[in-house]
């Protein structure tokens, strides 16, 4: 999976937001605010990657939590939302 080319990450007044660009604006009205972890995951998704790679990165480098908790958090908070909104391809 990777992010659709019709979306970009921008920093606006200290907040990070994912916004649609080009023709995507016609189908996606709004923007999504993400935190620092979301920014890191977004950067990973600029290249083809897998859910497992993101969980591995988050588990090994970012969180002091067990792997199942990290999996659930990444799945619920980021992965599912991006897929549901059509941001991942």
NORMOMO-V580078 format. One line per field, one symbol per residue. phi: phi as a letter, one per 20 degrees, with the letter a starting at -180 (. if undefined). psi: psi as a letter, one per 20 degrees, with the letter a starting at -180 (. if undefined). Layout:
phi->???
psi->???
This chain:
phi->.bfffeccdceclnddcdcfclffgfecdpbceceffgfffgffffdgbcgffffgfffeddddbfffffgffffffdgfffffemeec
psi->qrqqijqqpqpoliqpqpqqrchhhhhooarppqahghgggghhihqprrgghgggggghhhqmrqhhgggggggghgggghghikhq.
